[in-house]
């Protein structure tokens, strides 16, 4: 698929962007993964998301879309995550990070 420069950056994105605001409310996680798989297979490399998704915004689904995308990325692309223990700065979930959460 054809790509375009994103703004003045060197980042190349497809002119078609996958909207994800329904992931976690109208679209369940398995179906969202299938949609993202298909989009990637078709060459789409640009996803739109926001922390307030899924829409309509509700406390119980706030951030659901980004969680679903994160799960998909973790199974689709190799992602390296660095961590240190003990944490070097205060972070909301730093106290919860332990060997059980760090996988090799």
Secondary structure, DSSP 8 states (H G I E B T S, - for coil): --EEE-TTSS-EEESS-EE-TTBTTTB-HHHHHHHHHHHHHTT---EE--TT-SSS--TTTTTHHHHHHHHHHHHHS-------SS-SS--TTGGG--TTT---
